[in-house]
Amino acid sequence: MKTIYRAQNVIDASIIRDLLAQEGIMAFVHGAELQGGVGELPAAGFVTVTVADEDVELARGIVEAFDTSNREADAKDENRWDPSDSLLDWKS
């Protein structure tokens, strides 16, 4: 088993696990139970996703595609709410 992803939180790890499962790759989320220890543990990086050694290359490709699509979506999203604006004003 090899770690292929260090998640910011359990939700991100679960999304990656589900994407891998859609491609027939069995993946495991580790560290989800540690999220309750935030404050006593580092805030991020303790939730990981692991796969079998033979699935590492394909799994990393899926993770990279997911990360790239998320970054591109964030860059294109110009309608995000800016907390420095009034609560009723939205960027357009």
C-alpha distances in whole Angstrom, upper triangle without the diagonal:
4,7,9,12,14,17,20,20,19,21,19,16,17,19,16,14,17,18,14,16,19,17,16,12,11,9,9,12,12,15,17,19,20,22,25,25,26,29,28,24,24,25,21,18,17,15,12,10,6,5,4,5,9,9,9,12,14,12,13,17,17,16,19,21,21,22,24,26,26,28,30,31,32,34,36,37,40,41,39,41,42,42,45,47,49,47,49,49,46,45,46
4,6,9,11,14,18,19,18,20,18,15,17,18,14,14,17,17,14,16,19,17,17,13,12,10,10,12,12,14,17,19,19,21,24,24,25,27,26,23,22,22,19,15,15,14,10,8,5,6,6,6,9,9,7,11,12,10,11,14,15,14,16,19,19,19,22,24,24,25,27,29,29,31,33,34,37,38,36,38,39,40,42,44,47,45,47,46,43,43,44
4,6,8,11,14,15,15,17,14,11,14,15,12,12,16,15,13,16,18,17,17,13,13,10,9,10,9,12,14,17,17,18,22,21,21,24,23,20,18,19,15,12,11,10,7,6,4,7,9,9,12,11,8,11,13,10,10,14,14,12,14,17,16,16,19,21,21,22,25,26,26,28,30,31,34,35,33,35,35,36,39,41,43,41,43,43,40,39,40
4,7,10,13,15,15,16,13,10,13,13,10,11,14,13,11,14,16,15,16,12,12,10,10,11,12,14,16,19,19,19,23,23,22,25,25,21,20,19,16,12,13,11,8,6,6,7,10,10,12,10,7,9,10,7,6,10,10,8,10,13,13,13,16,18,17,19,21,22,23,25,27,28,31,32,30,32,33,34,37,39,41,40,41,41,38,36,37
4,6,10,11,12,13,10,8,11,11,8,10,13,12,11,15,17,16,17,14,14,10,11,9,10,12,13,17,16,16,20,20,19,22,22,19,17,16,12,9,10,8,6,5,7,10,13,14,16,13,10,12,13,9,8,11,11,7,10,13,11,11,14,16,15,16,19,20,20,22,25,25,28,29,27,29,30,30,33,35,37,36,38,37,34,33,34
4,7,9,10,12,9,8,11,12,10,12,15,15,15,17,20,20,20,17,17,13,12,10,10,10,11,15,14,13,17,17,16,19,19,15,13,12,9,5,7,6,5,7,9,12,16,17,19,17,14,16,17,13,12,15,14,11,12,15,13,12,16,17,16,17,20,21,20,22,25,25,28,29,26,28,28,28,31,33,36,34,36,36,33,32,34
4,5,7,8,6,5,9,10,9,11,14,14,14,17,19,20,21,18,17,13,12,9,10,10,10,13,12,11,15,16,14,17,18,15,13,11,7,6,7,5,6,8,11,14,18,19,21,19,16,18,18,14,13,16,14,11,13,15,13,11,15,16,14,15,19,19,18,20,23,22,25,26,23,25,25,25,28,30,32,31,33,33,30,30,31
4,7,8,7,8,11,12,12,14,16,17,18,20,22,23,24,21,21,17,16,12,12,11,11,14,12,10,14,14,12,15,16,13,11,8,5,6,8,7,9,11,15,18,22,23,25,22,20,22,22,18,17,19,17,14,15,17,14,12,16,17,14,15,18,18,16,19,22,21,24,24,21,22,22,22,25,27,29,28,30,30,27,27,29
4,5,6,7,9,10,11,13,15,16,17,19,21,22,23,21,19,16,14,11,11,9,8,11,10,8,11,12,11,14,16,13,12,9,7,8,8,6,9,11,15,18,22,23,26,23,21,23,22,19,18,20,18,15,17,19,15,14,18,18,15,17,20,19,18,21,23,22,25,25,22,22,23,23,26,28,30,28,30,30,28,28,30
4,6,5,6,9,10,10,12,14,15,16,18,20,21,19,17,14,12,8,9,8,6,9,10,8,11,13,12,16,17,15,14,12,10,10,10,6,9,10,13,16,20,22,24,21,20,23,22,18,18,20,18,15,18,19,16,16,19,19,17,19,22,21,20,24,25,24,27,26,24,25,26,25,29,30,32,29,32,32,30,30,32
4,5,5,6,9,10,11,12,14,15,17,19,20,18,17,14,13,10,12,12,9,12,13,11,14,16,15,19,20,18,17,14,12,13,13,10,11,11,15,17,21,24,25,22,21,23,21,18,18,20,17,14,17,17,14,14,18,17,14,17,20,18,18,21,22,21,24,23,21,22,24,24,27,28,30,27,29,29,27,27,29
4,5,5,6,9,10,11,12,14,16,17,19,17,16,13,13,10,12,12,11,14,15,13,16,18,16,20,21,18,17,14,11,11,12,9,10,10,13,16,19,21,23,19,18,20,18,15,15,16,14,11,13,14,10,10,14,14,11,14,17,16,15,19,20,19,23,23,20,22,23,24,27,28,30,28,30,30,27,27,28
4,5,5,6,9,10,11,12,14,16,17,14,13,10,9,6,9,10,9,12,13,12,16,17,17,20,21,18,17,15,12,11,11,7,7,6,10,12,16,18,20,17,16,18,17,13,13,15,13,10,14,15,12,12,16,16,14,17,19,19,19,22,24,23,26,26,24,26,27,27,31,32,34,32,34,33,31,31,32
4,5,5,6,9,10,10,12,14,15,13,12,10,9,7,10,12,10,13,15,13,17,19,18,22,23,20,20,18,15,14,14,10,10,8,12,13,17,20,21,17,17,19,17,14,15,17,14,12,15,16,13,14,17,17,15,18,21,19,20,23,24,24,27,27,25,26,28,28,32,33,34,32,33,34,31,31,32
4,5,5,6,9,10,11,13,14,13,13,11,11,10,13,15,13,17,18,16,19,22,21,24,26,23,22,19,16,16,16,12,12,10,13,14,18,20,21,17,17,18,16,13,14,15,11,10,13,13,10,11,14,13,12,15,17,16,17,20,21,21,24,24,22,24,26,27,30,31,33,31,32,32,29,29,29
4,5,5,6,9,10,11,13,11,11,9,10,9,12,14,14,17,18,17,21,22,22,25,26,23,21,19,16,15,15,12,10,8,10,11,15,17,17,14,13,14,13,9,10,11,8,7,10,11,8,10,13,13,12,15,17,17,18,21,22,22,26,26,24,26,28,29,32,33,35,33,35,34,31,31,31
4,6,5,6,9,10,10,9,8,6,7,7,11,13,13,16,18,17,20,22,22,26,26,23,22,21,18,16,16,12,10,7,9,9,13,15,16,13,13,15,13,10,12,13,10,10,13,14,12,14,17,17,16,19,21,20,22,25,26,25,29,29,28,29,31,32,35,37,38,36,37,37,34,34,35
4,5,5,6,9,10,9,9,8,10,10,14,17,15,18,20,20,22,25,24,28,29,26,25,23,20,19,19,15,14,11,12,12,15,18,18,15,15,17,14,11,14,15,11,11,15,14,12,14,17,16,16,19,21,20,21,24,25,25,28,28,27,29,31,32,35,36,38,35,36,36,33,33,33
4,5,5,7,9,9,10,10,12,13,16,19,18,21,23,22,25,27,26,30,31,28,26,24,21,20,20,16,15,12,13,12,15,18,17,13,14,15,12,9,11,11,8,8,12,11,9,12,14,13,14,17,18,17,19,22,23,23,27,27,26,28,31,32,35,36,38,35,36,36,32,32,32
4,5,5,6,5,7,7,10,12,15,18,18,21,23,22,26,27,27,31,31,28,26,25,22,19,20,16,14,10,10,9,12,14,13,10,11,12,9,7,10,10,7,8,12,12,11,13,16,16,16,19,20,20,22,25,26,26,30,30,29,32,34,35,38,39,41,39,40,39,36,35,35
4,5,5,5,6,7,10,12,16,19,18,21,23,23,26,28,28,32,32,29,28,27,24,22,21,18,16,12,12,11,13,15,15,11,13,15,12,10,13,14,11,12,16,15,14,17,19,18,19,22,23,23,25,28,28,28,32,32,31,33,36,37,40,41,42,40,41,41,37,37,37
4,5,7,9,11,14,16,19,22,21,24,26,26,29,31,31,34,35,32,31,29,26,24,24,21,18,15,15,14,16,18,17,13,15,16,12,11,14,14,10,13,16,14,13,17,18,17,18,21,22,21,24,26,26,27,31,31,30,33,35,37,40,40,42,39,40,40,36,36,36
4,6,9,11,14,16,20,23,23,26,28,27,31,32,32,36,36,33,32,30,27,25,25,21,19,15,15,12,14,16,14,10,13,13,9,9,12,11,9,12,14,13,13,17,18,17,19,22,22,22,25,27,27,28,32,32,32,35,37,38,42,42,44,42,42,42,38,38,37
4,6,9,13,16,19,23,22,25,27,27,30,32,32,36,36,33,32,31,28,25,25,22,19,15,14,11,12,14,12,10,13,14,10,10,14,14,12,14,17,16,16,19,21,21,22,25,26,26,28,30,31,31,35,36,35,37,40,41,44,45,47,44,45,45,41,41,41
4,6,10,13,16,20,20,23,24,25,28,30,30,33,33,30,29,28,25,22,22,18,15,12,10,7,8,11,10,7,9,11,9,7,11,12,10,12,15,15,15,18,20,20,21,24,25,25,27,30,30,31,35,35,34,37,39,40,43,44,46,44,45,44,41,40,40
4,7,10,13,17,17,20,22,23,26,27,28,31,31,28,27,27,24,21,20,17,14,10,9,6,8,11,11,9,11,13,12,10,13,15,13,14,17,18,17,19,22,22,23,25,27,27,28,31,32,32,36,37,35,37,39,40,43,44,46,44,45,45,42,41,42
4,7,10,13,14,17,18,19,22,24,24,28,27,24,24,23,20,17,16,13,10,6,6,5,8,11,12,9,10,13,12,9,12,14,12,12,16,17,15,17,20,21,21,23,25,25,26,29,30,30,34,35,33,35,36,37,40,42,43,41,43,42,39,39,40
4,6,10,10,13,15,16,19,20,21,25,24,21,21,21,18,15,14,10,8,5,5,7,9,13,15,12,13,16,15,12,14,17,15,14,18,19,17,19,22,22,22,24,27,26,27,30,32,31,35,35,33,34,36,36,39,41,43,40,42,42,39,39,40
4,7,7,10,12,12,15,17,17,21,21,18,18,17,14,12,10,7,6,5,7,9,13,15,18,15,15,18,17,14,15,18,16,14,17,19,17,17,21,22,20,23,25,25,25,28,30,29,33,33,30,32,33,33,36,38,40,37,39,39,37,37,38
4,6,8,9,11,14,14,15,19,18,15,15,15,13,11,8,6,5,6,8,11,14,16,19,17,16,20,20,16,17,20,19,16,20,22,19,20,23,24,23,24,28,27,27,30,32,31,35,35,32,33,34,34,37,39,40,38,41,41,38,38,40
4,5,5,7,10,10,12,15,14,11,12,12,11,9,6,4,6,9,11,15,17,20,22,21,19,22,23,19,19,23,21,18,21,23,21,21,24,25,23,25,28,28,27,30,32,31,34,34,31,32,32,32,35,37,39,36,39,39,37,37,39
4,5,6,9,10,11,15,15,13,13,12,11,11,8,6,8,10,13,16,19,22,24,22,21,24,24,20,20,23,21,19,22,23,20,20,24,24,22,24,27,26,26,29,31,30,32,32,29,30,31,30,33,35,36,34,36,37,35,35,37
4,6,7,8,11,14,13,12,14,13,13,13,10,9,11,13,16,19,22,24,27,25,24,27,27,23,24,27,25,22,25,27,24,24,28,28,26,28,31,30,29,32,34,33,35,35,32,32,33,32,35,37,38,35,38,39,37,38,40
4,5,5,7,11,10,8,10,10,10,11,7,8,11,14,16,20,23,25,28,26,25,27,28,24,24,27,25,22,25,27,24,24,27,28,25,27,30,29,28,31,34,32,35,34,31,31,31,30,33,36,37,35,37,38,36,37,39
4,5,6,9,10,9,10,8,9,10,8,8,12,15,18,21,24,26,29,27,25,28,28,24,24,27,25,22,24,26,23,22,26,26,23,25,28,27,25,29,31,29,31,31,28,27,28,27,30,32,33,31,34,34,33,34,36
4,6,9,9,9,11,10,12,14,12,12,15,18,21,24,27,30,32,30,29,32,32,28,28,30,28,25,28,30,26,26,29,29,26,28,31,30,28,31,33,31,34,33,29,29,29,28,30,33,34,31,34,35,34,35,38
4,6,6,6,9,9,11,13,11,12,16,19,21,25,28,30,33,31,29,32,32,29,28,31,30,26,29,31,28,26,30,31,28,29,32,31,29,32,35,33,35,34,31,30,30,28,31,34,35,33,36,37,36,36,39
4,5,5,7,6,8,11,10,12,15,19,22,25,29,30,33,31,29,31,32,28,27,30,28,25,27,29,26,24,28,28,25,26,29,29,26,29,32,30,32,31,28,27,27,25,27,30,31,30,33,34,32,33,36
4,6,7,7,11,13,13,15,19,22,25,29,32,33,36,34,32,34,35,31,30,33,32,28,30,32,29,27,30,31,28,28,31,31,28,31,33,32,33,33,29,28,27,25,27,30,31,30,33,34,33,34,37
4,7,9,12,14,12,15,18,22,24,28,31,32,35,34,32,34,35,31,30,33,32,29,30,33,30,28,32,33,30,30,34,33,31,33,36,34,36,36,32,31,31,29,31,34,35,34,37,38,37,37,40
4,6,8,10,9,12,15,19,21,25,27,29,32,30,28,30,31,28,27,30,29,25,27,30,27,25,28,30,27,27,31,31,28,31,34,32,34,34,31,31,30,28,30,34,35,34,37,37,36,36,39
4,6,7,8,11,14,17,20,24,27,28,31,29,26,28,29,26,25,27,27,23,24,27,24,22,25,27,24,24,28,28,25,28,31,30,32,32,28,28,27,26,28,31,33,32,35,35,34,34,37
4,7,8,10,13,17,20,24,27,28,31,29,26,28,29,25,24,26,25,22,23,25,22,20,23,24,21,21,25,25,22,25,28,26,28,28,25,25,24,23,25,28,30,28,32,32,30,30,33
4,6,7,10,14,17,20,24,25,27,25,23,24,25,21,20,23,21,18,19,21,19,17,20,21,18,19,23,22,20,23,26,25,27,27,24,24,24,23,26,29,31,29,32,32,30,30,32
4,6,7,11,13,17,20,21,24,22,19,21,22,19,17,20,19,16,17,20,18,16,19,21,18,19,22,23,21,24,27,26,28,29,26,27,27,26,29,32,34,32,35,35,33,32,34
4,6,10,12,16,19,20,23,22,19,22,23,19,18,22,21,17,19,22,20,18,22,23,21,22,25,26,24,27,30,29,31,32,29,29,30,29,32,34,36,34,37,37,35,35,37
4,7,10,14,17,19,22,19,17,20,20,17,16,19,18,15,17,20,17,16,20,21,19,20,24,24,23,26,28,27,30,30,28,28,29,29,32,34,36,34,36,36,34,34,36
4,7,10,14,15,18,16,14,16,17,13,13,16,15,12,15,18,16,15,19,20,19,20,23,23,23,26,28,28,31,31,29,30,31,31,34,36,38,36,38,38,36,35,37
4,7,11,13,15,12,11,14,14,10,11,14,13,10,14,16,14,14,18,19,18,20,23,23,23,26,28,28,31,32,29,31,32,33,36,37,39,38,39,39,36,36,37
4,7,9,12,10,9,12,12,9,10,14,13,12,15,17,16,17,20,21,21,23,25,26,26,29,31,31,34,35,33,35,36,36,39,41,43,41,43,43,40,39,40
4,6,8,6,6,10,10,8,10,13,12,12,15,17,16,18,20,22,22,24,26,27,28,30,32,32,36,37,35,37,38,39,42,44,46,44,45,45,42,41,42
4,6,5,7,10,11,10,12,14,15,15,18,19,19,21,23,25,25,27,29,30,31,33,35,36,39,40,38,41,42,43,46,47,49,47,49,48,45,45,45
4,5,6,9,10,10,11,14,15,15,17,20,20,21,23,25,26,27,30,31,32,34,36,37,40,41,40,42,43,44,47,48,51,49,51,50,47,46,46
4,6,8,9,10,11,13,14,16,17,19,20,22,23,25,26,28,29,31,32,34,35,37,40,42,40,43,44,45,48,50,52,50,52,51,47,46,47
4,6,6,6,9,10,11,12,14,16,17,18,20,21,23,24,26,27,29,30,32,33,37,38,37,39,41,42,45,46,48,47,48,47,44,43,43
4,6,5,6,9,10,10,12,14,15,16,18,20,21,22,24,26,27,28,30,31,35,36,35,38,39,40,42,44,47,45,46,45,42,41,41
4,5,5,6,9,10,11,13,14,15,17,19,20,21,23,25,26,27,29,31,34,36,35,37,38,40,42,44,47,45,46,45,42,40,40
4,6,5,6,9,10,11,13,14,16,17,19,20,21,23,25,26,27,29,32,34,33,36,37,39,42,43,45,44,45,44,40,39,39
4,5,5,6,9,10,11,12,14,16,17,19,20,21,23,25,26,27,31,32,31,33,35,36,39,40,43,41,42,41,38,37,37
4,5,5,6,9,10,10,12,14,15,16,18,20,21,22,24,26,29,31,29,32,33,35,37,39,41,40,41,40,37,35,36
4,5,5,6,9,10,11,12,14,15,16,18,20,21,23,24,28,30,29,32,33,35,37,38,41,40,41,39,36,34,34
4,5,5,6,9,10,11,12,14,15,17,18,20,21,23,26,28,27,30,31,33,36,37,39,38,38,37,34,32,32
4,5,5,6,9,10,11,12,14,15,17,18,20,21,25,26,25,27,29,30,33,34,37,35,36,35,32,31,31
4,5,5,6,9,10,11,12,14,15,17,18,20,23,25,24,27,28,30,32,34,36,35,36,35,31,30,30
4,6,5,6,9,10,11,12,14,15,17,18,22,24,23,26,28,30,32,33,36,34,35,34,30,28,28
4,5,5,6,9,10,11,12,14,16,16,20,21,20,23,25,27,30,31,33,31,32,31,28,26,26
4,6,5,6,9,10,11,12,14,15,19,21,19,22,23,25,27,29,31,30,31,30,26,25,25
4,5,5,6,9,10,11,12,14,18,20,19,22,23,26,28,29,31,31,31,30,26,24,24
4,6,5,6,9,10,11,12,16,18,17,20,22,25,27,27,30,29,29,28,24,22,22
4,5,5,6,9,10,11,14,16,14,18,19,21,24,24,27,26,27,25,22,20,20
4,5,5,6,9,10,13,15,14,17,18,20,22,23,26,26,27,25,21,19,20
4,5,5,6,9,12,14,14,18,19,22,23,24,27,26,27,24,21,18,18
4,5,5,6,10,11,11,15,17,20,22,22,24,23,24,22,18,16,16
4,5,5,8,10,9,12,14,16,18,19,22,21,22,20,16,14,15
4,6,8,11,10,14,14,18,19,19,22,22,23,20,17,14,14
4,6,9,10,14,15,18,20,19,22,22,22,19,15,13,12
4,6,6,10,12,15,17,17,19,18,18,16,12,10,10
4,6,9,10,14,15,14,17,17,16,13,10,7,7
4,6,9,12,14,12,14,14,13,11,7,5,5
4,6,9,12,11,13,12,13,11,7,6,8
4,6,9,8,10,9,10,8,6,6,9
4,5,6,8,9,10,9,7,7,11
4,5,7,7,10,10,10,11,14
4,7,9,11,10,11,11,15
4,6,8,6,8,9,12
4,5,5,8,10,14
4,6,8,11,14
4,7,10,13
4,7,9
4,6
4
